Structures are given as structure tokens and as C-alpha cells.
Amino acid sequence: MEEEKIIEYIKANTLDTAKRNTVLLDPRNYLIGILYYKHFWTEQMITDLLKKEDRSTICLAKDHPWHQRRDPNFLKNTIEVRSMFPFIFTEDRKKKRRRDTVTFSFGASYQRKLEQYQAKHKLKSKREAIMHLIENL
């Protein structure tokens, strides 16, 4: 089964360790993408496999192969895993998501304004407050 071979490859090549070297990161991210998009593993399942503390690494890593698909260094670093585990990352995978995630930071004054807006409109969360603001532009 391909999933078992991927797990074996990850462990044999120490891709489950915390290293910031792209020679190791690129193959790991490619395999994360396959587990997530092809084999429908959850982010939590992959997090547990790689012994991570939270899913934030996996959340970003699963899309790395799509974003880096034309990068010569990524292609060079993933030659072996792409030949062993062929998979084409397409833009269609994005359509299966209900929403894209946008992350940004506020200073304290904007934080207070957002909380006031949230309270004024009786919204349950800051996310709802931001969505309400955008929808009512």
C-alpha cells in the first residue's frame, strides 16, 4: 500500500525530524501533500506521524508542492520522491475547500475597535465581525 511506503520512506530518511533544510523539507512537504490530498489523511493524522506539537506546520506544508511546482530547486530536491510516489497537484484541490485562510495581525487599538464592533453588532467572534465588515462594504 502506498501510504505504508510513504511512512517507511519518511522514517528511513528522517523526514520526521525538525530540520529547516530544503533538501529535507521539500520531499517531506511533497509527501505531506500526497497524504493529505491523495489519501485523505487529516492534518492531525499527519501531525501525529511527524511528531509535531500542532497542525500549523502541516497546514502550510500540504500546499507547498502546488506553490513550488515550477521552482527548479524544489524539483531537484524532490526527484526521488516524485519518481517513487507520482502525484500531480492541481488547482482543483483548492476548489474542494470551503474557504481560503487569510492571516493578519492587529495592533492593540485596532483590536479594541474590532471588539467594540463585535459587541455592537452582537457577533460571536472576531472572525464574524471581520466577515460582517467585509460583507457590508
Beta strands, then each sheet from edge to edge (+ up, - down):
end
